[in-house]
Amino acid sequence: MEKKTSTDCTPNDIKIVETVSEELANSENIDTVANFLKIISDPTRLKIIMILENHEVSVNDIAVLMNMTKSAVSHQLKVLKNAGYIKDRRSGKNKYYSLFDEHIMVIIHSAYDHVNHC
């Protein structure tokens, strides 16, 4: 039975198409990686991550640094925390945020190196 597709193309090299199709089918983390890149591609969230690279910072201080409202910053922090990229610690009435895992910075620094190299 012929496989139905939504393309109007016929493969030039069916072996390549079959091989790559198998490779893509075995790449179960593609959606997870795409979601990761989507989350950090937002300039506001990227700036927050950069702020947290070497510092544990309160939401108020992040709001001042970013010239944003506390509410807007809190929303972005929630996205980052729900994704598992940052963590928080309560001290009195304040919450302080830091990176959950430093590996995220390896990717960001690689991206900066790539952009500066081009």
C-alpha positions as CSV (number, residue, x, y, z in Angstrom):
1,M,0.0,0.0,0.0
2,E,1.4,3.4,-1.0
3,K,2.0,5.9,1.9
4,K,-0.2,9.0,1.6
5,T,1.6,12.3,2.0
6,S,0.7,15.9,2.0
7,T,3.5,16.8,-0.4
8,D,3.2,17.2,-4.1
9,C,6.8,16.0,-4.6
10,T,8.3,12.7,-5.7
11,P,11.6,11.8,-4.0
12,N,14.8,12.1,-6.1
13,D,16.6,9.6,-3.8
14,I,14.2,7.2,-2.1
15,K,17.1,5.7,0.0
16,I,17.9,9.1,1.5
17,V,14.3,9.8,2.2
18,E,13.9,6.4,3.9
19,T,17.1,6.7,5.9
20,V,16.3,10.3,7.1
21,S,12.7,9.3,7.8
22,E,13.9,6.5,10.1
23,E,16.4,8.9,11.8
24,L,13.6,11.5,12.4
25,A,11.3,8.8,13.7
26,N,13.9,7.8,16.3
27,S,14.5,11.3,17.5
28,E,12.0,11.4,20.3
29,N,13.4,14.5,21.8
30,I,12.8,16.8,18.9
31,D,9.7,18.3,20.4
32,T,11.4,18.8,23.7
33,V,14.4,20.6,22.1
34,A,12.1,22.7,20.0
35,N,10.1,23.7,23.0
36,F,13.4,24.6,24.9
37,L,14.5,26.8,22.0
38,K,11.1,28.4,21.8
39,I,11.2,29.3,25.5
40,I,14.7,30.8,25.5
41,S,14.2,32.5,22.1
42,D,12.0,35.1,23.8
43,P,14.2,38.2,24.3
44,T,12.8,39.0,27.7
45,R,13.3,35.4,29.0
46,L,16.8,35.3,27.5
47,K,17.7,38.5,29.3
48,I,16.3,37.1,32.6
49,I,18.4,34.0,32.1
50,M,21.5,36.2,31.5
51,I,20.8,38.1,34.7
52,L,20.6,34.9,36.6
53,E,23.7,33.4,35.1
54,N,25.9,34.6,38.0
55,H,23.4,36.0,40.5
56,E,20.5,35.0,42.7
57,V,18.1,37.9,42.1
58,S,14.8,39.1,43.5
59,V,11.8,39.7,41.2
60,N,11.9,43.4,42.2
61,D,15.6,43.7,41.1
62,I,14.9,41.9,37.8
63,A,12.0,44.3,37.2
64,V,14.2,47.3,37.8
65,L,17.0,45.8,35.6
66,M,14.6,45.1,32.8
67,N,12.5,48.3,33.2
68,M,9.4,46.2,33.4
69,T,6.5,45.8,35.9
70,K,6.8,43.2,38.6
71,S,3.8,41.4,37.1
72,A,5.3,41.2,33.7
73,V,8.6,39.8,35.1
74,S,6.7,37.4,37.4
75,H,4.9,36.0,34.3
76,Q,8.2,35.3,32.5
77,L,9.7,33.8,35.6
78,K,6.7,31.5,35.9
79,V,7.3,30.3,32.3
80,L,11.0,29.7,33.0
81,K,10.3,27.9,36.3
82,N,7.5,25.7,34.9
83,A,10.0,24.7,32.2
84,G,12.5,23.7,34.9
85,Y,15.2,26.3,33.9
86,I,15.1,28.4,37.0
87,K,14.4,27.9,40.7
88,D,13.3,30.2,43.5
89,R,14.0,30.6,47.2
90,R,11.9,32.5,49.6
91,S,13.6,34.8,52.1
92,G,11.1,36.7,54.3
93,K,8.7,38.5,51.9
94,N,11.0,38.2,48.9
95,K,11.6,35.5,46.4
96,Y,15.0,35.1,44.9
97,Y,15.6,33.4,41.5
98,S,18.6,31.5,40.2
99,L,19.3,29.1,37.4
100,F,18.3,25.5,38.1
101,D,21.0,24.1,35.9
102,E,24.1,25.8,34.5
103,H,23.9,23.8,31.3
104,I,21.5,26.2,29.8
105,M,24.3,28.8,29.7
106,V,26.5,26.5,27.6
107,I,23.9,26.6,24.9
108,I,23.4,30.4,25.2
109,H,27.1,31.0,25.1
110,S,27.5,28.8,22.0
111,A,24.7,30.8,20.3
112,Y,26.6,34.1,21.2
113,D,29.8,32.6,19.9
114,H,28.1,31.6,16.7
115,V,26.5,35.0,16.2
116,N,29.8,36.8,16.9
117,H,31.7,34.5,14.5
118,C,29.4,35.1,11.6
